[in-house]
Amino acid sequence: MDAPRLLPALVDGQDEAAVEELLVDLSMAVVVGKIITGLRRGTPA
């Protein structure tokens, strides 16, 4: 992730589509991480 380039986009609000896409990607990664963690523990997420 390129944080220095991302922060101005968040502040300006000009690249809202890219920021929204990033947030979706992050939330998907969190969900996938929780599922993987749940599977490793042997319990459904």
VENSULMO-V494440 format. One record per pair of residues at least 6 apart in sequence whose ideal C-beta (glycine too) atoms are under 8 Angstrom apart, sorted by the first residue. I is the first residue (numbers start at 0). J is the second residue. Records with the same first field share a line. If there is no record, write none. Layout:
I->J / J
//
This chain:
0->21
5->18 / 21
8->14 / 17 / 18
9->18
33->44
34->44
36->44
37->43 / 44
38->44
//
